[in-house]
């Protein structure tokens, strides 16, 4: 397609949902029009919150043939690939780091597609055209976060000067376990007994766990979840990034992607974990509890998710960022790569050195984590 053109969109609502979702599909719920629109329409993502939508779309005539979520950021909150030190160093040197350009899903450190293209669009030509769009701005930098491996490779082909930064997450993948007992059978005896003890302890405290999907999630269920979600942040003296209007819109517009794990005591809900699911992957995202209960977080946020994947034929469970405690429960390390365009060569050189040094530590960490996985030798 030789007549491709880039159009910057001030909101996802500026593009018809049908055209947007026709490109995205249903594998990755966070890139769907409904999810991004819920963020913007609820006010969770807007200029006032430091996230100004500037989505980059590709058109051939009147047809939408490509899209890349894009924001102008006034800070680095809600990204989970931390560049605060870069910003501080540059501003101490007299530069201006913000606003910067960011292609990511706000508040969502879940690997997935970022640039999606229609069939017949040359990926290299599309990336070069998009790069020209953000290179022509006065932004200090552009950052691509939590993209999939193939997309990272494609961007590095289009712009070899992009700086790569390594990171780690822990994910579970189904190896043909069949059910939860089959998964436990693949673990060492020590870990198998520890997990069974954790789950037994939750039951001994009188707690029961319930999984609700889609239309099964009622208004009262969502209201209780949101109360728990706020408690988690208030305990740390913070406010959550997301407001109740965002979650209400998700329930209304994207119910098929929602899975709510609810913990009950004497029949009353006391804790909740809200997950999203695509065609192949369960994404653990939001959690909160009204009570202190031994092992409840592990049960609601990990073991219930594993059982759901095995029951629904989902091959991957992405429980979120951080945490070696996931490693001992069968979540293996996955290397992630973010890409960074730094406009000023002085800052670019410093960031490149930092990322190269950091990469050696990330590589060593992944190797150590893989050795610590709790699977039997045959696995």
N, C-alpha and C positions, 0 to 999 in steps of 0.2 A: 504494500500500500504506500504509494509515493506521496499521497496528499494528506498524510497525518498532520494533525495540529493539536497543540496542547491548550486546554481551557482550564483556568483556575476557578474552582467553585468555592464560594463563601460559606456553603453549608451543604451537607449531604442531601438535604431536602431539595436542593436546586436540581438534582438529577432524579428522574423517575425511578421509583423503587423497582419496578419490573425490569428496566434496562440494567440497573446496577446489579440486581441479584441474578440476572441471566448470566452475567460474567462470573459472579462469585460462586454460585452453586450452594450446596448445603454441607460441605465438609467442615467448614470453619465458621462457626456462628458469629465470631467477633467481627468479621469483615462484612457481614450482611448489613443491608441498608437499615433494618429494624434496630440493630444493636447500636450502630453509630448515630442514628437519628435519636434514639432514646437518650444517649449521652448529651447530644446538643439541645434537644427540645426540653430536657429537664433542667438545663442550665449547669449541669455538672461540667460540661466542656463548652467554654465560651471565652471571649476576650477577657471578661472580668476574672475568670478563674485561671488566666494565664495560658489558655489553649485557644488560639484563634484558628478556626478551620480555614485551610487553604488547599483543599483537595485538588490534586492534579488529575485531570481526565484527558483521555485521548479520543479524538473524533476523526472519523472518515466520512465526510459529508455530514449527514444528520444522524449517523449511527455512532453510538458509544462503543468503542472498541478497546478501551483500556482504562484502568483507574489505579490510583496510588493514594491512599490516605496520607494527608500532609497537614501539618500544623505549624504555625509560628508560635514559638514558646518564649515566655518571659521568665522562665525558671526551669528547674530540672526535676520538680516533684512529679511523682506518678509514672516514672519511666523505667526504673529498676535496672538501668545500666547507668552507672553513676559517673557524671562528668563534673561534679561540683568543684573538684580540685583544678580542673582545666580552666573553668570559668574564673575561679579565684586568682589563679596565676596570671591569666590574661588581663584581668581588670587591675591587678596590682601593677602590671607593666604599662598601664595606661590604655589598654584596649577596651573594646566593648563586646562582650560575649553574647548578650541577649539584646534583641531577639535572635533566635536560632531556628533553623528548619528541622522538622522531625517527621519521619514516616514511621509510624507505629500505631498500635491500638492503645488509646489512653487507659492508664491504670490497669493494663492487662499484659503481664509478662508471659504470654503464651505463644510459642513458636507457631508460625503459619505463614500463608502467602501474604505479601504486601502489594506487589504489583501483579495485577491479573489482566490478561490480554485475550482478545477474541481470536479464534482460529484464523490463520492467514496473516496475522500481524507479525512482522519480523521483530523478535525480542531485542536484538542488538540495536536496531534502528530506534525502537521505542525508548530504550533506556538512554541512548545518546540524546534523543530529543528532550526527554524529561530532565536529564542532567543539565542541558543547556538552559532550561527554564529556571532551575534553582541556582545555577552558577551566575545567572544574569541579575540576581537580586543583590541587595546590600546586606543580606544575612551573613553572620560570621561563619556559619557552618551548616551542614546538613547531616542528619544521622538516621540510619536505617537500623531499626531494632527488632530482634526476634523474627527475622525472616528465615525461610527454609534454606537448606544447604544449596539446592540448585539455583535459587534466586540470588544468593550471595555470590556464587560463582559467576552468574550472568552479569551482575553489576561490576564485579572485578574485571571481567573481560571488557566491558564497556568503558570503565574508568579505572585503569590499573593503579592510579595514584590514590585511590580510596584506602584509608587506613583501616586495617582489620583488628578487632579487639575480641579476645576469647573470653568466654564465660561458661558456666556450668549450671545445669539443672538436673533434677532427678526425676526419672519417668519409669513407669512400669509398663511392660509389654507382655501380652499373653503368649506363652510358648506352648499352647495346646494343653493347658492345665485342666480344662473341663469344668471344674468348680473350685470353690475355695479350699476344700480339702486337698484337691489335686495340686493347687498352688503351695499349700503348706508342706506337702510331701516332697516338694523340690527343695525345701530349705534344710539347713542343718538341724539336727535334733534340738540343739540349744535354742535356736531362734523359733522353731516350731512350738516348743513348749512355752516360750516367753509370750508369743502372740496369743496362744490359747489362754494363757493366764490373764493377759490384759483384757481379753474379751469376756472372760468369765467374771473378772472383777467388776466390769461395767454392769453385767446382769445382776450380780450380788448386791449392787447398790440400788436395785429396784428400777433401773432404767431400761426402757425398751426403745428400739430404733425402728423408724418407719421411713420408707422411700416413697415420695410422691412425685409423679411426673406430669408435666403439661397441665391439662385441664383439671387434674386431681388437686392441684395447688389452689386452695381457696383464698379469698381476701384475708381472712383471719390468719391463715398460715403465713402469708406473705408479711402481714403486719407484725406478727410475732418474730419472724426472721429479721425484719428490719430493726426491731427493738434490740435483738441480740447483737446484730451487726454494729449498732451504735455503741453498745456497752463495751465491745472489744476496743474501740478507739477511745472512748471516754476513760477507760481504765488507765490509758497511757497519756491522758490529758490532751487528746487530739480529737478532731472531727474527721469523720470518714470522707473520702473523696466523693462518694456517690450519695445522692439524696434519695428520699423515698419515691419521688416522682419517677426517677430512672427505673427503679425496680417495678413499679406499677406499669410502666410502659412495656417493659420486657414481658411481664405476665400477659398483657393484653395483645402485644404484637408479635411475640416470638415464643409462645408457650411450648411449642414442640421441642425447643432447645433446653428447657429447664428441668432440672432434677433437684428436688429438695429433700435432704436427709434431716429428719426431725427426731430429736430425742425427747421422750416423754417420761415423766415421773408421776405415778398415780393417775395416769391418763391425761396429764396436763403437759403441753410442750414447754420445755425448759432450755433447749438449745437447738441450733439449726445450722446446717451447712448448705449453701446454694451452689450447685454446679451447673455447667452448661455442657451440652453434648453435641457433637457433630456425627457424621455417619460412621466414623471409625474411632473417635477419641472422646473420652470424658475429661472435662477440665474442671478441677476443683478450684474455686475462686474465693468464696466469701463465707465467713464463719463467725459465730458468736454464741455466747452462753450466759444464762442468768445464774448458773450455779457453779460451784467447784466440785468436780467429780473425777476421781482417779481413772485415767485412761479414756475418758469420754472423747477428748479431741482426736486421739488416734482412731477410735472406733468410728466416729462420725465422718471424719475427713479422709481417712485412708481405707479402712477395712470395708466400710459400706460401699465406697467407690469401687473397690476391687470386686466385690460381689456383684455390683451393678454391671460392670464391664463383662464379667463372665456370664451373667444371666442374659445380657442383651447382645452379646457377640461383638463388643467393642474391643479392639485389639490394643489400645493404648490408653493409659491413665496419666494425665499431666496434672499433678496436685498443686502446682504453683512453685514459687521460687524458694531457694534457700533450704537448709536443714539437713544435716547428716543423719538426723533421726529417721528420715525417709530411707536412707541407704540400708539400715539394718532391717527394714521392713520390705525389702525386695525391689526398691526403686533404684535403678541403675543410673550412673552419671551419663549425661548427654552433653557433648560440647556444642556450644552456641557461638556464633560469630556475629558481631555487630559491625557495621561499616560507617566510616566517618570522613566527611569532606570538610577540611579546614581551609578557609579562604586565605588567610595570611600565612605565608611560608614560615615566619618565625614561630608562631604557635604550632603550625603543622609539624615542624621538625621535633619540637618538644613532645607533642602528643605521640608521634610515631615512635620515639625512643621509649616512652613510658609503656606503650602497648607491647612493644617487642620484649621488654623486660618482664612485664606482667604475664606474657604468654608462656614463658618458661615455668612460672609458678603454677599457672593453670594446668599445664600439661602434667606436671608432677602431681598435682592434686588429684587429677582424674585417674592417673595410674594407681595412686594409693587408694582411692575410693573403689576402684574396680577390684582390687585385692581384698577389700573389706566386705564385699557383697556376701550375703549369708546363704548362698546356694550351695548345695552339695557339689562335690567335685564333678560329677557327671553332668551337671548343668552348666 
